[in-house]
Amino acid sequence: MIKSELILKIAEQNPHLYHRDVERIIDTIFDEIVGSLASGNRVELRGFGAFSVKKRDARQGRNPRTGQIVDVAEKRVPFFKTGKELHVRLNSPAS
Amino acid sequence: MSDKTLTRADLSEAVQRSVGLSRTESAELVETTLDLISDALVAGENVKLSSFGTFMVRQKNGRMGRNPKTGQEVPIAPRRVLVFRPSQLMKARVNGDAES
């Protein structure tokens, strides 16, 4: 499923909403999540999962092609941990 | 850098602000969105949200694990796990690049 399909499904379930409003709703939700992570906060959506940011220390890496040593700066990477309920649903045979 | 965890309530508030729907309806739309994504994933589909990231379902084989504390062997059953791959945009924003 891609974003446009998600938007379509929500629009179908909510015929009273304009398509562009549904687009706006979806963009708002994901923008808000990214914004929160960007300012260093966690996002916790019970049953679905939690987004957090993990810090990766600066390290020395190697250019795999040339073997040359390069410095890799400290960075932050987004991380998602699946919620309990969703994990159970993913692994229940009934689904 | 406020120290605050974002929850469903914050998301529905954001929806309420941006589209001007009622609080209840905004909350329902947030819920519907998460449900639809979950349903697709449970059905084994990957969910690709451009400029956000991709949720992928991976099948893991069963294996023998070990309790690191006791050293006891425990079987780990085959299972499906979710992997999230953030988009380039999300990675950049989390690192303070491409400030938005």
N, CA and C atoms of all chains as a GROMACS GRO file, in nm:
protein
  585
    1MET      N    1   0.084  -0.119   0.000
    1MET     CA    2   0.000   0.000   0.000
    1MET      C    3   0.088   0.125   0.000
    2ILE      N    4   0.055   0.219  -0.084
    2ILE     CA    5   0.128   0.344  -0.084
    2ILE      C    6   0.037   0.457  -0.036
    3LYS      N    7   0.098   0.572  -0.016
    3LYS     CA    8   0.024   0.682   0.047
    3LYS      C    9  -0.105   0.717  -0.027
    4SER      N   10  -0.099   0.721  -0.160
    4SER     CA   11  -0.218   0.759  -0.236
    4SER      C   12  -0.331   0.657  -0.215
    5GLU      N   13  -0.294   0.530  -0.198
    5GLU     CA   14  -0.397   0.428  -0.174
    5GLU      C   15  -0.459   0.443  -0.035
    6LEU      N   16  -0.373   0.479   0.059
    6LEU     CA   17  -0.421   0.504   0.196
    6LEU      C   18  -0.520   0.621   0.196
    7ILE      N   19  -0.484   0.726   0.123
    7ILE     CA   20  -0.570   0.844   0.114
    7ILE      C   21  -0.704   0.808   0.050
    8LEU      N   22  -0.697   0.726  -0.053
    8LEU     CA   23  -0.818   0.683  -0.123
    8LEU      C   24  -0.912   0.606  -0.030
    9LYS      N   25  -0.854   0.516   0.048
    9LYS     CA   26  -0.936   0.435   0.140
    9LYS      C   27  -1.004   0.523   0.244
   10ILE      N   28  -0.929   0.618   0.296
   10ILE     CA   29  -0.986   0.706   0.398
   10ILE      C   30  -1.094   0.794   0.336
   11ALA      N   31  -1.071   0.838   0.214
   11ALA     CA   32  -1.169   0.920   0.145
   11ALA      C   33  -1.298   0.840   0.122
   12GLU      N   34  -1.283   0.712   0.088
   12GLU     CA   35  -1.401   0.627   0.067
   12GLU      C   36  -1.483   0.612   0.194
   13GLN      N   37  -1.412   0.597   0.306
   13GLN     CA   38  -1.482   0.579   0.434
   13GLN      C   39  -1.541   0.710   0.485
   14ASN      N   40  -1.495   0.820   0.430
   14ASN     CA   41  -1.542   0.951   0.476
   14ASN      C   42  -1.588   1.037   0.360
   15PRO      N   43  -1.700   0.997   0.300
   15PRO     CA   44  -1.746   1.066   0.178
   15PRO      C   45  -1.776   1.216   0.198
   16HIS      N   46  -1.792   1.257   0.323
   16HIS     CA   47  -1.823   1.398   0.347
   16HIS      C   48  -1.699   1.487   0.342
   17LEU      N   49  -1.580   1.424   0.334
   17LEU     CA   50  -1.457   1.504   0.331
   17LEU      C   51  -1.407   1.523   0.189
   18TYR      N   52  -1.353   1.641   0.163
   18TYR     CA   53  -1.290   1.664   0.033
   18TYR      C   54  -1.164   1.581   0.024
   19HIS      N   55  -1.134   1.536  -0.096
   19HIS     CA   56  -1.014   1.456  -0.117
   19HIS      C   57  -0.890   1.532  -0.071
   20ARG      N   58  -0.885   1.661  -0.102
   20ARG     CA   59  -0.765   1.737  -0.066
   20ARG      C   60  -0.753   1.753   0.086
   21ASP      N   61  -0.867   1.749   0.156
   21ASP     CA   62  -0.861   1.755   0.302
   21ASP      C   63  -0.805   1.624   0.359
   22VAL      N   64  -0.843   1.514   0.298
   22VAL     CA   65  -0.791   1.385   0.342
   22VAL      C   66  -0.639   1.382   0.322
   23GLU      N   67  -0.596   1.432   0.207
   23GLU     CA   68  -0.452   1.442   0.181
   23GLU      C   69  -0.384   1.524   0.289
   24ARG      N   70  -0.447   1.633   0.322
   24ARG     CA   71  -0.392   1.724   0.422
   24ARG      C   72  -0.385   1.656   0.559
   25ILE      N   73  -0.488   1.578   0.590
   25ILE     CA   74  -0.493   1.507   0.719
   25ILE      C   75  -0.376   1.410   0.730
   26ILE      N   76  -0.358   1.330   0.624
   26ILE     CA   77  -0.251   1.231   0.624
   26ILE      C   78  -0.114   1.299   0.634
   27ASP      N   79  -0.097   1.404   0.554
   27ASP     CA   80   0.032   1.475   0.558
   27ASP      C   81   0.056   1.536   0.696
   28THR      N   82  -0.050   1.588   0.755
   28THR     CA   83  -0.037   1.648   0.889
   28THR      C   84   0.009   1.544   0.991
   29ILE      N   85  -0.053   1.428   0.986
   29ILE     CA   86  -0.018   1.323   1.083
   29ILE      C   87   0.130   1.286   1.072
   30PHE      N   88   0.175   1.259   0.949
   30PHE     CA   89   0.313   1.214   0.935
   30PHE      C   90   0.414   1.326   0.953
   31ASP      N   91   0.372   1.446   0.916
   31ASP     CA   92   0.457   1.563   0.938
   31ASP      C   93   0.479   1.587   1.087
   32GLU      N   94   0.373   1.569   1.161
   32GLU     CA   95   0.377   1.590   1.306
   32GLU      C   96   0.473   1.489   1.371
   33ILE      N   97   0.467   1.367   1.323
   33ILE     CA   98   0.556   1.262   1.377
   33ILE      C   99   0.702   1.298   1.349
   34VAL      N  100   0.728   1.334   1.223
   34VAL     CA  101   0.866   1.368   1.187
   34VAL      C  102   0.914   1.491   1.265
   35GLY      N  103   0.825   1.590   1.276
   35GLY     CA  104   0.861   1.711   1.349
   35GLY      C  105   0.897   1.683   1.494
   36SER      N  106   0.819   1.595   1.554
   36SER     CA  107   0.844   1.559   1.693
   36SER      C  108   0.980   1.490   1.707
   37LEU      N  109   1.009   1.398   1.616
   37LEU     CA  110   1.138   1.328   1.620
   37LEU      C  111   1.251   1.426   1.595
   38ALA      N  112   1.228   1.520   1.504
   38ALA     CA  113   1.332   1.619   1.472
   38ALA      C  114   1.366   1.704   1.593
   39SER      N  115   1.267   1.728   1.680
   39SER     CA  116   1.299   1.807   1.799
   39SER      C  117   1.338   1.717   1.916
   40GLY      N  118   1.366   1.593   1.885
   40GLY     CA  119   1.422   1.503   1.986
   40GLY      C  120   1.322   1.430   2.072
   41ASN      N  121   1.194   1.438   2.035
   41ASN     CA  122   1.093   1.371   2.116
   41ASN      C  123   1.053   1.235   2.061
   42ARG      N  124   1.002   1.152   2.148
   42ARG     CA  125   0.949   1.022   2.108
   42ARG      C  126   0.806   1.037   2.060
   43VAL      N  127   0.760   0.939   1.985
   43VAL     CA  128   0.620   0.935   1.945
   43VAL      C  129   0.569   0.798   1.984
   44GLU      N  130   0.467   0.796   2.068
   44GLU     CA  131   0.418   0.668   2.117
   44GLU      C  132   0.273   0.648   2.078
   45LEU      N  133   0.249   0.550   1.994
   45LEU     CA  134   0.113   0.522   1.950
   45LEU      C  135   0.077   0.382   1.997
   46ARG      N  136   0.018   0.376   2.114
   46ARG     CA  137  -0.014   0.247   2.179
   46ARG      C  138  -0.085   0.151   2.085
   47GLY      N  139  -0.039   0.030   2.085
   47GLY     CA  140  -0.102  -0.072   2.002
   47GLY      C  141  -0.042  -0.075   1.862
   48PHE      N  142   0.007   0.039   1.816
   48PHE     CA  143   0.067   0.045   1.683
   48PHE      C  144   0.219   0.034   1.694
   49GLY      N  145   0.277   0.125   1.767
   49GLY     CA  146   0.422   0.123   1.784
   49GLY      C  147   0.475   0.256   1.831
   50ALA      N  148   0.605   0.263   1.848
   50ALA     CA  149   0.666   0.386   1.896
   50ALA      C  150   0.784   0.424   1.807
   51PHE      N  151   0.792   0.553   1.778
   51PHE     CA  152   0.906   0.605   1.702
   51PHE      C  153   0.999   0.675   1.800
   52SER      N  154   1.126   0.651   1.784
   52SER     CA  155   1.222   0.721   1.868
   52SER      C  156   1.345   0.752   1.783
   53VAL      N  157   1.436   0.826   1.841
   53VAL     CA  158   1.558   0.862   1.769
   53VAL      C  159   1.676   0.802   1.843
   54LYS      N  160   1.759   0.732   1.771
   54LYS     CA  161   1.878   0.674   1.834
   54LYS      C  162   2.002   0.749   1.788
   55LYS      N  163   2.093   0.764   1.879
   55LYS     CA  164   2.216   0.836   1.845
   55LYS      C  165   2.323   0.737   1.802
   56ARG      N  166   2.388   0.768   1.693
   56ARG     CA  167   2.501   0.686   1.649
   56ARG      C  168   2.627   0.770   1.671
   57ASP      N  169   2.722   0.718   1.748
   57ASP     CA  170   2.845   0.791   1.775
   57ASP      C  171   2.926   0.814   1.649
   58ALA      N  172   3.009   0.914   1.654
   58ALA     CA  173   3.102   0.938   1.544
   58ALA      C  174   3.196   0.817   1.538
   59ARG      N  175   3.237   0.781   1.419
   59ARG     CA  176   3.325   0.665   1.407
   59ARG      C  177   3.412   0.682   1.284
   60GLN      N  178   3.512   0.597   1.276
   60GLN     CA  179   3.593   0.597   1.155
   60GLN      C  180   3.540   0.489   1.064
   61GLY      N  181   3.507   0.529   0.943
   61GLY     CA  182   3.459   0.431   0.848
   61GLY      C  183   3.561   0.413   0.738
   62ARG      N  184   3.528   0.325   0.648
   62ARG     CA  185   3.617   0.303   0.536
   62ARG      C  186   3.539   0.309   0.407
   63ASN      N  187   3.594   0.374   0.311
   63ASN     CA  188   3.536   0.369   0.178
   63ASN      C  189   3.555   0.227   0.127
   64PRO      N  190   3.447   0.153   0.108
   64PRO     CA  191   3.462   0.012   0.072
   64PRO      C  192   3.534  -0.008  -0.062
   65ARG      N  193   3.528   0.092  -0.146
   65ARG     CA  194   3.591   0.076  -0.276
   65ARG      C  195   3.743   0.101  -0.268
   66THR      N  196   3.780   0.207  -0.199
   66THR     CA  197   3.921   0.243  -0.199
   66THR      C  198   3.993   0.200  -0.072
   67GLY      N  199   3.916   0.164   0.032
   67GLY     CA  200   3.980   0.125   0.156
   67GLY      C  201   4.028   0.242   0.239
   68GLN      N  202   4.002   0.361   0.190
   68GLN     CA  203   4.046   0.481   0.259
   68GLN      C  204   3.966   0.507   0.386
   69ILE      N  205   4.036   0.548   0.491
   69ILE     CA  206   3.967   0.577   0.616
   69ILE      C  207   3.899   0.714   0.610
   70VAL      N  208   3.772   0.717   0.649
   70VAL     CA  209   3.701   0.845   0.652
   70VAL      C  210   3.634   0.862   0.788
   71ASP      N  211   3.626   0.986   0.832
   71ASP     CA  212   3.557   1.013   0.957
   71ASP      C  213   3.406   1.023   0.932
   72VAL      N  214   3.330   0.951   1.011
   72VAL     CA  215   3.186   0.960   1.000
   72VAL      C  216   3.138   1.033   1.124
   73ALA      N  217   3.068   1.142   1.102
   73ALA     CA  218   3.022   1.224   1.214
   73ALA      C  219   2.911   1.155   1.292
   74GLU      N  220   2.893   1.198   1.415
   74GLU     CA  221   2.782   1.150   1.497
   74GLU      C  222   2.651   1.179   1.425
   75LYS      N  223   2.558   1.087   1.433
   75LYS     CA  224   2.429   1.117   1.369
   75LYS      C  225   2.314   1.054   1.444
   76ARG      N  226   2.194   1.098   1.407
   76ARG     CA  227   2.073   1.047   1.469
   76ARG      C  228   1.994   0.969   1.366
   77VAL      N  229   1.943   0.855   1.408
   77VAL     CA  230   1.862   0.776   1.316
   77VAL      C  231   1.726   0.746   1.378
   78PRO      N  232   1.621   0.762   1.296
   78PRO     CA  233   1.487   0.730   1.344
   78PRO      C  234   1.475   0.578   1.363
   79PHE      N  235   1.398   0.540   1.464
   79PHE     CA  236   1.380   0.399   1.493
   79PHE      C  237   1.234   0.372   1.525
   80PHE      N  238   1.184   0.259   1.478
   80PHE     CA  239   1.045   0.223   1.506
   80PHE      C  240   1.040   0.090   1.578
   81LYS      N  241   0.967   0.085   1.686
   81LYS     CA  242   0.947  -0.042   1.754
   81LYS      C  243   0.799  -0.077   1.746
   82THR      N  244   0.771  -0.194   1.693
   82THR     CA  245   0.633  -0.238   1.677
   82THR      C  246   0.562  -0.249   1.811
   83GLY      N  247   0.438  -0.205   1.816
   83GLY     CA  248   0.358  -0.217   1.937
   83GLY      C  249   0.317  -0.361   1.961
   84LYS      N  250   0.284  -0.389   2.085
   84LYS     CA  251   0.250  -0.525   2.124
   84LYS      C  252   0.131  -0.578   2.045
   85GLU      N  253   0.027  -0.498   2.041
   85GLU     CA  254  -0.096  -0.542   1.977
   85GLU      C  255  -0.074  -0.573   1.828
   86LEU      N  256  -0.001  -0.487   1.761
   86LEU     CA  257   0.026  -0.509   1.619
   86LEU      C  258   0.115  -0.631   1.600
   87HIS      N  259   0.211  -0.648   1.688
   87HIS     CA  260   0.299  -0.764   1.680
   87HIS      C  261   0.219  -0.894   1.693
   88VAL      N  262   0.125  -0.893   1.786
   88VAL     CA  263   0.040  -1.011   1.806
   88VAL      C  264  -0.043  -1.037   1.682
   89ARG      N  265  -0.099  -0.929   1.627
   89ARG     CA  266  -0.182  -0.946   1.506
   89ARG      C  267  -0.100  -0.999   1.389
   90LEU      N  268   0.023  -0.953   1.378
   90LEU     CA  269   0.110  -1.000   1.269
   90LEU      C  270   0.138  -1.149   1.280
   91ASN      N  271   0.128  -1.200   1.404
   91ASN     CA  272   0.166  -1.339   1.426
   91ASN      C  273   0.051  -1.430   1.466
   92SER      N  274  -0.072  -1.380   1.454
   92SER     CA  275  -0.183  -1.470   1.485
   92SER      C  276  -0.231  -1.532   1.355
   93PRO      N  277  -0.246  -1.664   1.352
   93PRO     CA  278  -0.281  -1.734   1.228
   93PRO      C  279  -0.417  -1.693   1.174
   94ALA      N  280  -0.504  -1.646   1.262
   94ALA     CA  281  -0.640  -1.612   1.220
   94ALA      C  282  -0.644  -1.497   1.120
   95SER      N  283  -0.546  -1.409   1.126
   95SER     CA  284  -0.549  -1.289   1.042
   95SER      C  285  -0.541  -1.327   0.896
   96MET      N  286   1.363   2.208   2.231
   96MET     CA  287   1.376   2.069   2.271
   96MET      C  288   1.296   2.038   2.396
   97SER      N  289   1.165   2.052   2.386
   97SER     CA  290   1.084   2.016   2.501
   97SER      C  291   1.091   1.865   2.518
   98ASP      N  292   1.077   1.822   2.640
   98ASP     CA  293   1.088   1.678   2.665
   98ASP      C  294   0.948   1.620   2.676
   99LYS      N  295   0.893   1.589   2.561
   99LYS     CA  296   0.754   1.548   2.562
   99LYS      C  297   0.734   1.438   2.461
  100THR      N  298   0.658   1.338   2.500
  100THR     CA  299   0.628   1.231   2.407
  100THR      C  300   0.499   1.261   2.334
  101LEU      N  301   0.507   1.251   2.202
  101LEU     CA  302   0.389   1.276   2.120
  101LEU      C  303   0.296   1.154   2.124
  102THR      N  304   0.167   1.179   2.139
  102THR     CA  305   0.071   1.068   2.142
  102THR      C  306  -0.041   1.092   2.042
  103ARG      N  307  -0.135   0.999   2.041
  103ARG     CA  308  -0.253   1.013   1.954
  103ARG      C  309  -0.322   1.148   1.974
  104ALA      N  310  -0.330   1.190   2.100
  104ALA     CA  311  -0.400   1.315   2.131
  104ALA      C  312  -0.336   1.432   2.058
  105ASP      N  313  -0.202   1.432   2.053
  105ASP     CA  314  -0.132   1.541   1.984
  105ASP      C  315  -0.157   1.536   1.835
  106LEU      N  316  -0.161   1.414   1.782
  106LEU     CA  317  -0.186   1.399   1.639
  106LEU      C  318  -0.326   1.447   1.603
  107SER      N  319  -0.424   1.409   1.684
  107SER     CA  320  -0.559   1.454   1.649
  107SER      C  321  -0.573   1.604   1.666
  108GLU      N  322  -0.501   1.659   1.761
  108GLU     CA  323  -0.505   1.804   1.778
  108GLU      C  324  -0.447   1.874   1.654
  109ALA      N  325  -0.338   1.816   1.601
  109ALA     CA  326  -0.277   1.872   1.481
  109ALA      C  327  -0.372   1.864   1.363
  110VAL      N  328  -0.444   1.753   1.353
  110VAL     CA  329  -0.541   1.736   1.245
  110VAL      C  330  -0.653   1.838   1.261
  111GLN      N  331  -0.697   1.853   1.383
  111GLN     CA  332  -0.804   1.948   1.414
  111GLN      C  333  -0.764   2.089   1.371
  112ARG      N  334  -0.640   2.125   1.401
  112ARG     CA  335  -0.589   2.258   1.366
  112ARG      C  336  -0.578   2.278   1.216
  113SER      N  337  -0.529   2.175   1.146
  113SER     CA  338  -0.500   2.195   1.004
  113SER      C  339  -0.624   2.187   0.916
  114VAL      N  340  -0.722   2.106   0.954
  114VAL     CA  341  -0.837   2.092   0.866
  114VAL      C  342  -0.964   2.148   0.929
  115GLY      N  343  -0.960   2.175   1.059
  115GLY     CA  344  -1.077   2.235   1.122
  115GLY      C  345  -1.192   2.140   1.141
  116LEU      N  346  -1.161   2.015   1.177
  116LEU     CA  347  -1.267   1.920   1.208
  116LEU      C  348  -1.288   1.917   1.358
  117SER      N  349  -1.392   1.850   1.399
  117SER     CA  350  -1.418   1.839   1.542
  117SER      C  351  -1.310   1.751   1.606
  118ARG      N  352  -1.300   1.764   1.737
  118ARG     CA  353  -1.202   1.685   1.810
  118ARG      C  354  -1.227   1.535   1.792
  119THR      N  355  -1.353   1.496   1.803
  119THR     CA  356  -1.389   1.355   1.790
  119THR      C  357  -1.353   1.302   1.652
  120GLU      N  358  -1.392   1.379   1.552
  120GLU     CA  359  -1.368   1.332   1.416
  120GLU      C  360  -1.218   1.324   1.386
  121SER      N  361  -1.143   1.422   1.435
  121SER     CA  362  -0.998   1.420   1.415
  121SER      C  363  -0.937   1.296   1.478
  122ALA      N  364  -0.982   1.266   1.599
  122ALA     CA  365  -0.930   1.147   1.668
  122ALA      C  366  -0.964   1.021   1.591
  123GLU      N  367  -1.086   1.016   1.538
  123GLU     CA  368  -1.127   0.899   1.460
  123GLU      C  369  -1.041   0.883   1.335
  124LEU      N  370  -1.009   0.995   1.270
  124LEU     CA  371  -0.930   0.988   1.147
  124LEU      C  372  -0.788   0.939   1.176
  125VAL      N  373  -0.732   0.981   1.288
  125VAL     CA  374  -0.599   0.932   1.327
  125VAL      C  375  -0.605   0.781   1.348
  126GLU      N  376  -0.711   0.739   1.416
  126GLU     CA  377  -0.729   0.597   1.444
  126GLU      C  378  -0.746   0.516   1.315
  127THR      N  379  -0.831   0.567   1.226
  127THR     CA  380  -0.854   0.501   1.098
  127THR      C  381  -0.724   0.486   1.021
  128THR      N  382  -0.646   0.591   1.020
  128THR     CA  383  -0.518   0.588   0.949
  128THR      C  384  -0.428   0.477   1.002
  129LEU      N  385  -0.415   0.472   1.135
  129LEU     CA  386  -0.330   0.369   1.194
  129LEU      C  387  -0.387   0.230   1.169
  130ASP      N  388  -0.521   0.219   1.175
  130ASP     CA  389  -0.585   0.089   1.150
  130ASP      C  390  -0.561   0.040   1.009
  131LEU      N  391  -0.576   0.130   0.912
  131LEU     CA  392  -0.558   0.091   0.773
  131LEU      C  393  -0.415   0.046   0.746
  132ILE      N  394  -0.320   0.115   0.806
  132ILE     CA  395  -0.180   0.076   0.790
  132ILE      C  396  -0.159  -0.061   0.854
  133SER      N  397  -0.211  -0.079   0.975
  133SER     CA  398  -0.198  -0.207   1.044
  133SER      C  399  -0.259  -0.320   0.962
  134ASP      N  400  -0.380  -0.298   0.910
  134ASP     CA  401  -0.448  -0.402   0.832
  134ASP      C  402  -0.365  -0.445   0.712
  135ALA      N  403  -0.310  -0.348   0.643
  135ALA     CA  404  -0.229  -0.380   0.525
  135ALA      C  405  -0.107  -0.463   0.566
  136LEU      N  406  -0.045  -0.424   0.677
  136LEU     CA  407   0.074  -0.496   0.723
  136LEU      C  408   0.038  -0.638   0.766
  137VAL      N  409  -0.073  -0.652   0.837
  137VAL     CA  410  -0.116  -0.784   0.882
  137VAL      C  411  -0.146  -0.872   0.761
  138ALA      N  412  -0.196  -0.811   0.653
  138ALA     CA  413  -0.223  -0.886   0.531
  138ALA      C  414  -0.093  -0.918   0.456
  139GLY      N  415   0.019  -0.876   0.511
  139GLY     CA  416   0.148  -0.908   0.451
  139GLY      C  417   0.198  -0.806   0.351
  140GLU      N  418   0.124  -0.696   0.338
  140GLU     CA  419   0.166  -0.592   0.244
  140GLU      C  420   0.268  -0.499   0.307
  141ASN      N  421   0.356  -0.445   0.226
  141ASN     CA  422   0.443  -0.339   0.274
  141ASN      C  423   0.368  -0.207   0.261
  142VAL      N  424   0.397  -0.113   0.348
  142VAL     CA  425   0.330   0.016   0.340
  142VAL      C  426   0.434   0.125   0.316
  143LYS      N  427   0.419   0.191   0.203
  143LYS     CA  428   0.518   0.288   0.160
  143LYS      C  429   0.458   0.428   0.164
  144LEU      N  430   0.507   0.511   0.253
  144LEU     CA  431   0.454   0.646   0.266
  144LEU      C  432   0.563   0.743   0.225
  145SER      N  433   0.550   0.798   0.105
  145SER     CA  434   0.658   0.881   0.054
  145SER      C  435   0.682   1.000   0.146
  146SER      N  436   0.805   1.039   0.156
  146SER     CA  437   0.857   1.145   0.242
  146SER      C  438   0.847   1.110   0.391
  147PHE      N  439   0.792   0.993   0.424
  147PHE     CA  440   0.792   0.947   0.563
  147PHE      C  441   0.881   0.824   0.577
  148GLY      N  442   0.839   0.716   0.515
  148GLY     CA  443   0.919   0.594   0.523
  148GLY      C  444   0.839   0.473   0.481
  149THR      N  445   0.900   0.357   0.493
  149THR     CA  446   0.837   0.233   0.451
  149THR      C  447   0.831   0.134   0.566
  150PHE      N  448   0.713   0.076   0.587
  150PHE     CA  449   0.700  -0.034   0.683
  150PHE      C  450   0.705  -0.164   0.604
  151MET      N  451   0.795  -0.252   0.643
  151MET     CA  452   0.807  -0.378   0.572
  151MET      C  453   0.786  -0.495   0.667
  152VAL      N  454   0.717  -0.596   0.617
  152VAL     CA  455   0.695  -0.716   0.696
  152VAL      C  456   0.803  -0.816   0.658
  153ARG      N  457   0.872  -0.868   0.757
  153ARG     CA  458   0.976  -0.968   0.732
  153ARG      C  459   0.941  -1.097   0.802
  154GLN      N  460   0.964  -1.207   0.732
  154GLN     CA  461   0.944  -1.339   0.791
  154GLN      C  462   1.076  -1.382   0.854
  155LYS      N  463   1.071  -1.418   0.981
  155LYS     CA  464   1.194  -1.466   1.048
  155LYS      C  465   1.180  -1.615   1.073
  156ASN      N  466   1.286  -1.688   1.047
  156ASN     CA  467   1.284  -1.831   1.074
  156ASN      C  468   1.297  -1.858   1.224
  157GLY      N  469   1.247  -1.972   1.264
  157GLY     CA  470   1.265  -2.013   1.402
  157GLY      C  471   1.411  -2.047   1.425
  158ARG      N  472   1.459  -2.031   1.547
  158ARG     CA  473   1.597  -2.067   1.577
  158ARG      C  474   1.610  -2.097   1.725
  159MET      N  475   1.725  -2.151   1.761
  159MET     CA  476   1.751  -2.175   1.902
  159MET      C  477   1.809  -2.047   1.960
  160GLY      N  478   1.748  -2.000   2.067
  160GLY     CA  479   1.804  -1.883   2.134
  160GLY      C  480   1.860  -1.927   2.268
  161ARG      N  481   1.915  -1.833   2.338
  161ARG     CA  482   1.974  -1.866   2.467
  161ARG      C  483   1.941  -1.755   2.565
  162ASN      N  484   1.896  -1.792   2.681
  162ASN     CA  485   1.876  -1.692   2.785
  162ASN      C  486   2.012  -1.645   2.829
  163PRO      N  487   2.044  -1.518   2.803
  163PRO     CA  488   2.180  -1.470   2.831
  163PRO      C  489   2.214  -1.475   2.980
  164LYS      N  490   2.111  -1.472   3.062
  164LYS     CA  491   2.138  -1.473   3.206
  164LYS      C  492   2.167  -1.614   3.258
  165THR      N  493   2.086  -1.709   3.214
  165THR     CA  494   2.102  -1.845   3.267
  165THR      C  495   2.177  -1.938   3.173
  166GLY      N  496   2.192  -1.896   3.046
  166GLY     CA  497   2.261  -1.982   2.951
  166GLY      C  498   2.173  -2.094   2.898
  167GLN      N  499   2.050  -2.096   2.943
  167GLN     CA  500   1.958  -2.201   2.902
  167GLN      C  501   1.911  -2.181   2.758
  168GLU      N  502   1.903  -2.290   2.683
  168GLU     CA  503   1.857  -2.280   2.545
  168GLU      C  504   1.706  -2.272   2.539
  169VAL      N  505   1.656  -2.178   2.460
  169VAL     CA  506   1.511  -2.167   2.442
  169VAL      C  507   1.480  -2.158   2.294
  170PRO      N  508   1.380  -2.232   2.249
  170PRO     CA  509   1.345  -2.223   2.106
  170PRO      C  510   1.274  -2.091   2.077
  171ILE      N  511   1.308  -2.027   1.967
  171ILE     CA  512   1.238  -1.907   1.923
  171ILE      C  513   1.158  -1.946   1.800
  172ALA      N  514   1.028  -1.929   1.808
  172ALA     CA  515   0.939  -1.971   1.700
  172ALA      C  516   0.954  -1.881   1.578
  173PRO      N  517   0.921  -1.934   1.460
  173PRO     CA  518   0.921  -1.850   1.340
  173PRO      C  519   0.820  -1.738   1.362
  174ARG      N  520   0.850  -1.620   1.314
  174ARG     CA  521   0.758  -1.509   1.339
  174ARG      C  522   0.770  -1.403   1.231
  175ARG      N  523   0.672  -1.315   1.230
  175ARG     CA  524   0.676  -1.203   1.137
  175ARG      C  525   0.710  -1.078   1.215
  176VAL      N  526   0.804  -1.003   1.165
  176VAL     CA  527   0.840  -0.879   1.232
  176VAL      C  528   0.827  -0.762   1.135
  177LEU      N  529   0.818  -0.645   1.194
  177LEU     CA  530   0.803  -0.524   1.117
  177LEU      C  531   0.935  -0.448   1.116
  178VAL      N  532   0.972  -0.401   0.998
  178VAL     CA  533   1.091  -0.318   0.989
  178VAL      C  534   1.048  -0.184   0.931
  179PHE      N  535   1.093  -0.077   0.992
  179PHE     CA  536   1.063   0.055   0.938
  179PHE      C  537   1.188   0.116   0.879
  180ARG      N  538   1.178   0.155   0.753
  180ARG     CA  539   1.292   0.224   0.690
  180ARG      C  540   1.253   0.370   0.668
  181PRO      N  541   1.316   0.460   0.742
  181PRO     CA  542   1.282   0.601   0.729
  181PRO      C  543   1.323   0.654   0.591
  182SER      N  544   1.246   0.752   0.543
  182SER     CA  545   1.279   0.814   0.415
  182SER      C  546   1.403   0.902   0.432
  183GLN      N  547   1.463   0.938   0.320
  183GLN     CA  548   1.578   1.029   0.323
  183GLN      C  549   1.539   1.159   0.393
  184LEU      N  550   1.416   1.204   0.363
  184LEU     CA  551   1.370   1.329   0.421
  184LEU      C  552   1.362   1.321   0.573
  185MET      N  553   1.307   1.210   0.623
  185MET     CA  554   1.297   1.196   0.768
  185MET      C  555   1.436   1.191   0.831
  186LYS      N  556   1.526   1.116   0.768
  186LYS     CA  557   1.663   1.107   0.820
  186LYS      C  558   1.727   1.245   0.826
  187ALA      N  559   1.706   1.322   0.718
  187ALA     CA  560   1.765   1.456   0.712
  187ALA      C  561   1.707   1.545   0.821
  188ARG      N  562   1.576   1.541   0.836
  188ARG     CA  563   1.514   1.629   0.935
  188ARG      C  564   1.554   1.592   1.078
  189VAL      N  565   1.567   1.464   1.103
  189VAL     CA  566   1.607   1.421   1.237
  189VAL      C  567   1.750   1.466   1.268
  190ASN      N  568   1.828   1.485   1.162
  190ASN     CA  569   1.964   1.533   1.181
  190ASN      C  570   1.977   1.685   1.169
  191GLY      N  571   1.862   1.750   1.160
  191GLY     CA  572   1.866   1.896   1.156
  191GLY      C  573   1.901   1.954   1.020
  192ASP      N  574   1.914   1.868   0.918
  192ASP     CA  575   1.937   1.919   0.783
  192ASP      C  576   1.801   1.952   0.724
  193ALA      N  577   1.802   2.022   0.614
  193ALA     CA  578   1.677   2.052   0.543
  193ALA      C  579   1.571   2.096   0.642
  194GLU      N  580   1.610   2.189   0.727
  194GLU     CA  581   1.521   2.236   0.834
  194GLU      C  582   1.386   2.276   0.778
  195SER      N  583   1.282   2.234   0.843
  195SER     CA  584   1.149   2.262   0.790
  195SER      C  585   1.074   2.350   0.886
   0.00000   0.00000   0.00000
